[in-house]
Amino acid sequence: ALKDCLMTNTELKYYNALKSILSGTPYILQPQICLSSIIERKDAHQYQGELNRIVDFGIFSPEYSPLLLIEINDSSHLKRDRKERDAKVKYILKSAKLPLMTVWTKDTFDIKLLAKDLKSYGLKIDLGNIYDGIQ
């Protein structure tokens, strides 16, 4: 059956918050990033099928160079198989020197904190323009 939306309700909430934070910047926010679209294999066996994995969001430069990937984690990420998947993704991104920001849904949803976290990864964001009324 066809899904109602590309993202889950939680992902959509974070997408809208990230879009709001990044408005007025040159950065491009994209949901549902397949690692194979931004990571190039160096040999046939490297990472094997792992590049088919999807990360929740990517932030790109105006030229679409990947700058930061973002994963929204809920309690399902505490399960063993999910932990193994997350560790593989982390390893691939570390090898590619692409930072991964992890946001846990168990933490309070705080758009200003989310903006500060993005800024800590080197993104140029004016925290004074962040409106915290987004839910």
C-alpha positions as CSV (number, residue, x, y, z in Angstrom):
1,A,0.0,0.0,0.0
2,L,1.1,3.5,-0.7
3,K,2.3,5.4,2.4
4,D,0.6,8.7,3.3
5,C,3.9,10.5,3.7
6,L,7.6,10.1,2.9
7,M,8.4,10.5,6.6
8,T,6.9,9.4,9.9
9,N,5.0,11.9,12.0
10,T,8.1,12.4,14.2
11,E,10.4,12.8,11.3
12,L,8.0,15.3,9.8
13,K,8.0,17.3,13.0
14,Y,11.8,17.4,13.0
15,Y,11.9,18.2,9.3
16,N,9.7,21.2,9.8
17,A,11.8,22.4,12.7
18,L,15.1,21.9,10.8
19,K,13.6,23.7,7.8
20,S,12.6,26.6,10.0
21,I,16.1,26.8,11.6
22,L,17.8,26.7,8.2
23,S,15.5,29.3,6.5
24,G,17.5,32.3,5.5
25,T,20.7,30.2,5.2
26,P,22.1,28.8,2.0
27,Y,21.8,25.2,3.3
28,I,19.6,22.7,1.6
29,L,17.7,20.2,3.8
30,Q,16.8,16.8,2.3
31,P,14.9,14.0,3.9
32,Q,15.5,10.2,3.5
33,I,19.1,10.2,2.3
34,C,20.3,6.9,0.9
35,L,24.0,6.5,1.7
36,S,24.7,5.2,-1.8
37,S,23.7,8.6,-3.2
38,I,26.5,10.4,-1.2
39,I,29.1,7.8,-0.4
40,E,31.3,6.3,-3.2
41,R,32.7,2.8,-2.9
42,K,36.5,2.5,-3.2
43,D,36.3,-1.2,-4.0
44,A,33.6,-3.8,-4.8
45,H,33.5,-5.3,-1.3
46,Q,33.7,-2.1,0.8
47,Y,30.5,-1.8,2.9
48,Q,28.8,-4.5,0.8
49,G,25.0,-3.8,1.0
50,E,25.4,-1.2,3.8
51,L,25.2,1.7,1.4
52,N,21.5,1.0,0.8
53,R,20.8,2.3,4.3
54,I,18.7,5.4,4.7
55,V,19.5,8.3,7.1
56,D,16.7,10.6,8.1
57,F,18.1,13.9,6.9
58,G,21.0,15.5,5.1
59,I,22.1,19.1,5.1
60,F,23.9,20.1,1.9
61,S,25.7,23.2,0.6
62,P,24.1,25.1,-2.2
63,E,26.2,22.9,-4.6
64,Y,24.7,19.8,-2.9
65,S,27.9,18.8,-1.2
66,P,26.9,16.8,1.9
67,L,27.8,18.7,5.1
68,L,25.9,16.8,7.9
69,L,23.6,13.9,8.2
70,I,21.0,13.7,11.0
71,E,19.4,10.6,12.5
72,I,16.2,10.9,14.6
73,N,16.3,8.0,17.1
74,D,13.4,6.6,19.1
75,S,13.4,3.6,21.5
76,S,13.6,1.2,18.5
77,H,17.2,2.2,18.2
78,L,17.9,0.5,21.5
79,K,17.2,-2.9,20.0
80,R,20.2,-5.1,19.2
81,D,19.7,-5.2,15.4
82,R,19.1,-1.5,15.3
83,K,22.3,-0.8,17.3
84,E,24.3,-3.0,14.8
85,R,22.8,-1.0,11.9
86,D,23.5,2.3,13.6
87,A,27.1,1.3,14.3
88,K,27.6,0.3,10.6
89,V,26.2,3.7,9.4
90,K,28.4,5.5,12.0
91,Y,31.5,3.6,10.7
92,I,30.7,4.3,7.1
93,L,30.2,8.0,7.7
94,K,33.3,8.3,9.9
95,S,35.3,6.6,7.1
96,A,33.9,9.2,4.6
97,K,34.6,12.0,7.1
98,L,30.9,13.1,7.1
99,P,29.5,14.0,10.5
100,L,26.4,12.4,11.9
101,M,24.2,14.2,14.4
102,T,21.9,11.9,16.5
103,V,18.8,13.3,18.1
104,W,16.9,11.2,20.6
105,T,13.1,11.6,20.7
106,K,13.1,10.8,24.4
107,D,14.8,14.2,24.9
108,T,12.5,17.2,25.2
109,F,11.7,18.7,21.8
110,D,13.5,22.0,21.9
111,I,14.0,23.9,18.6
112,K,16.6,26.3,20.1
113,L,18.7,23.3,21.4
114,L,18.4,21.7,18.0
115,A,19.7,24.9,16.4
116,K,22.6,25.0,18.8
117,D,23.5,21.4,18.1
118,L,23.5,22.2,14.3
119,K,25.7,25.2,15.0
120,S,28.1,23.0,17.0
121,Y,28.7,21.1,13.7
122,G,29.9,24.3,12.0
123,L,26.8,25.4,10.3
124,K,26.4,29.1,10.2
125,I,23.0,29.7,11.9
126,D,21.7,32.9,13.6
127,L,20.3,31.6,16.9
128,G,18.6,35.0,17.4
129,N,16.1,34.2,14.6
130,I,15.0,30.8,16.0
131,Y,11.3,30.8,16.9
132,D,10.4,28.2,19.5
133,G,6.7,28.0,18.7
134,I,7.0,25.0,16.3
135,Q,5.6,21.8,17.6
